[in-house]
Amino acid sequence: MHDKYGPSRLRARHDKVHVTDEAAAEISSFKAKPINFKIGIWDPEANGVRYLKALVYNLAASLSDESWKRLRRIDNREVGQPITITYDGEPVCMDYLLAVLELEFVAGQIELDGTRVLEIGAGYGRTCHTMLANHDLVEYHIIDLPNSLKLSSGYLRTVLDEERFAKIRFTPIDDVDERYATTDFDLGLNINSFAEMNAETVDNYLTMIDERSRYFYIRDPVGKYLDGSLDGHAEGREIVELALSTGKLRDVIDIHDSQAVESRAPAFVDAYRPGPRWTCLANGWARPWSYYWQALFGKEATEQIAFGEQLRLENEIRP
């Protein structure tokens, strides 16, 4: 009878090595140990890519029809060998899913065709790529550190055609004041990087946005965390201390408590409002990361009306 209903060699090994009498007796903590990773869920330490792909799959399944159209307009997304899944015949990675979700949020509030965009800290350029693939922008300016500019310029030159690449302006941080003393932008962007800057640097950028831009979009954490179970603080205590010292929002919170995250939303909006003339047009959770929030700001209504008329006239005379 044992052979008839007995375990496979794999299952027998799990039973011998992990599902032991000693492990089964630790009812108070067994769900966070190898005994349960073998009988209930996958071990997060050994299945990081599996979980990432599962998350990408579920995000792809939840995209709106319009965002699927946005995603499909973006050519050459597989340059750089991203970790992808295939959904409805389409290769999908996390970076471009996030990019179309961000674009969905912004485009739901303002018209992007015919605008000049400034991004502060562009990574390798996935947001720029996404916007240029979906909207007829006048120019797209990127401010970043020198090495990051090398990465984004090389990547964007590879994935974009000559006409769209020619719309991009790459600006090192040392040239910001001189180059943008008189240049106005329709939309300023910051995604994922204000939380890693010194607070004074963030304030300097917000001042520039206040003076030079019409709208501003931000997507960043609402606070810091000290949950060693996530990565065991693998890079050491020094890196943890550095991470806790940056940004404008440095309160340590439980980032996996929805109420704790939502309670920080007003502080997030206040911290990233570029100035007193600005109104928060929309804000909300920036999925999928539990502790990320997003907000779109615009200057007061009278200025927006004037800007809208100016943009209409510019579009009428633009060849």
N, C-alpha and C positions, 0 to 999 in steps of 0.2 A: 504493500500500500504506500510505503514511503516513496518508492520509485514512481508510482502512478501519479502522485500529487506533489512530488518533491520539487525543490527549487533548482534553478539552473546553477551552473558553477559560479556565475557572477553574483546571483542573489545569495547563494550560500556564503560566498566570501563577505558580502556586506553584512550578513547576519552574524558572522563570526567576528568580524573586525569592528563593526560599528554598532550594531544592535545587540550589545552585550547586556548581561544581567546588571552590571554596574551602571551602564548608561541608562537603562530602562528605569532604574531606581531613582534617578535624578529628575523627578517630575517637575521640580521648581525651575529648571533651566534647560531641559532637553531640547526645546524647540530652536535654540540658538547654537546647537552643537551638531557634530557629524551624524549622530543617530537620526536626526530628523531630516538632514540634508539628503540622506539616502532613502528615506521612506516617504517623505512628504514634498519637499521642494529642492531645487537645485542649490548647490553650494555657491554663494555669491563670490567667494574668493577664486573659485575655479571656473566660473561661468560668466565672467564679465562681458565678453563679446556676445554670448548667447542672450544675456539680458538687454544689452544695447540693441541688438537686432529685434528683439521682442518689442522694445519700446518704440523703435522706428516703425515697425509693422503696425502697431496700434495707433500711432500718430497718423500714419498714412491712411489708415482705414477711417479716420475721423475728419480728414480734410474736406472742406466744402468743394462743390463742383467748380467754383470760380478759382479756388486756390490750386486745384488740379490743373486747370488751364494755365495758371501762372507757372506752375512747376514745369509743365511740358514745353513752355516757350523758352526755357533755359537750356541752351545747347551746351555740350561738352562738360556736363556735370561730373563725369567719371574720370576727368583728368586728375591725376594725383592718387589714384587707387583708393578711394574712400571705402569704408565699410558700408555695404549696401544690402538691402533686401529687394525683392522684386514684388511689386504690388500692381495687379491689373496690367501686367506686362511691362511695367515701367520700373527701371532701377531707381531706388530712393535711398538717400543717406540723411543723417541727422542734420547736417549743416544747412542743406537747402530746404529741408522741411521747416526749420526754424526761420529761414529767410522768407519763405512765402507766408508763414504765419505773421511775421512782423509786417510784411508788406500789406497783408490783409487788414491788419489793425490800422495802419497809417492811411491806406487808400480808401478805407471806409469813412474817413473824416475829411480828407482834402484831395484836391485834384493835383496829380503829379506831372502830367504831360506839360511840357514847356517850362519846367522849373529848373533851378540851379540848386544842387544838393551839396552839402558839406558833411563828410563823415569824419569823426574824431576817433582814430584807432580802428582800422578796417580789417585787422587780421590778415588773411590771405586774399580777401576781396569778395567773399561770397555775397554780401549784401549789395555791393556795387554791381556785380554780375547780374544778380536777380532784378535789380531796378532797371538797369539798361536793357535787359531782355524783355521787360514788360511795359516800359514807358519811354516816350520820346523826350528825354531830358536834354536840356541845353548843355549843361556841364555837370561833372561829378568830381568834387574835390576831396582828396584824402590827406589828412594830417596824421603822421605817424613817426615812430622811431626809424632811423636809417635802415637797419636790418629788416624791419617789417616792411618798409617800402620796397626793398629789393624783392622780397617774397611776393607782395601783392602786385607789383608791376610785372614781374615775370609771369605770374599766374594769369593775370588779366590779359596780358598780351597773347598768351596761349589760347585762352578760351573765347576771346572776343574777336569779331572782325575788325578791320582797320577803321571803319567809320565810327564804330562805338568806342573803340579804344582811344581814338583821337579826342573824345569828349572828356577824358580823365586828366586831372591835374594832380600830381603827386608833390606834397609839400613836407619837407623835414621840419621838425619842431623848432629848430633854430631860425627858420625863415618865416614863421607864422605872422609875427607883428608886421614885418615889412611887406609881405605879400598880400595880407588881408586888411591893410589899413583903410581901404576904401571899397573893397568888394562886398556886395550884398548877396545873401543867399535866401532862397525861399524856404529851405528845410535844412535844419541841422540834425545830425544823428549821433547818438552814442550807444553802442551795444557792447556790454560785457567789460568795459574797460575803466569807467569812472571809479568803480569799487577798488581798483588796483592802483590808483593814482594817489598822491598826497592830496589832502583836502584842499590845500591852497591852490594846487594845480587845477583841480576841478572848478574851483571858484573863478579862476582866470579864464577857463574855457567858457563857463556860463556867462561871464561878463561879455566875452566876445560874441556869444550867441545872442545875448540881449541887444547888443549894439548892431549886429550885422545880419540877423536872420529874422524870418517871419514866423516860422514854426520850429518846434524842437521835439524830437522823439527820443526817449530814453528807455532802455531795457537793462535792468541790473538787479543785483540782490537787494533785499530790504534790510539785511543785517548780516552779522557774522555768525559762525557756528564753531563749536568745540566738541564735535562728536567724533571721538577717536575710532569708533567702530566702523566709520565709513572707509578709512584708508590706513588706520593705525598710525596716522601722522608719519607716513613713510619717509618724508623728506626731512624730518627732524624738527625739534622744537624751535630752532632759529627761524625756519621758514614759517612756522605757525605764528610766531610773534610778529614777523614782518607782515603777514596777511592780516592780522588783527589790527595793525596800526594804520592801514591805508583806507582811503575813501572817506565819505562824509557820514555814512551810517555804520557805526562801529559797535552798536549794542549786540551782545551775544544772545541769540534766541534759539528756540527749538524749531529748526527749519522744517521739521516734518509734522508740525502742529498747525493746521490751517488757520485756527483762530489767532495763534501767535503771529503768523505771517500777515494776516489781514489787519491785525491791530497796528502793524507798522506802515500800512499804506499811507495814512496821512503824513507821516514823517518823510516817507519817500517822495511824495508830491511836493512837500514844502522844501525838501533839500535840493530838488532838481528844477524847481521853478526858476527860470533864468533871471527874473526880476519882477518888480511890483506891477508892471504893466501886463503881465502874462496871466492867461487863464488856462486851467487844465481842461482840455476839451474832452478827454477820455482817459481812463486808467483802469487797470485790472490785472489779474494774474497772467503771467507770461508762461504758459505751459511749454514743456512738461515739467521743468524743474520747480520743486515745491516752493522755493523761497525767492523766486524771481518775480518782479513786478514790471509793468510797462506803463508809460504815460505819454500822451501827446499834448503839447502846450501850444497856444497861439497868443499873439498880442491882442490887446483889447479891440473890441468890435470895430471902432472907427478906423483903426489902422488896417484891419483886415479888409474892410470895404474898399479903402483906398488901394490896397495891394491888389485886390481882385480886379478892380478897374484897370490898374496899370498892367497887370498880366494879360487881360483881355486885349488891350491895345497893342501890347508887344506881339501877341500871337497874330493879330490882324496884319501887322506890317512885316512880320518875319517871312522871308522868302521860303 
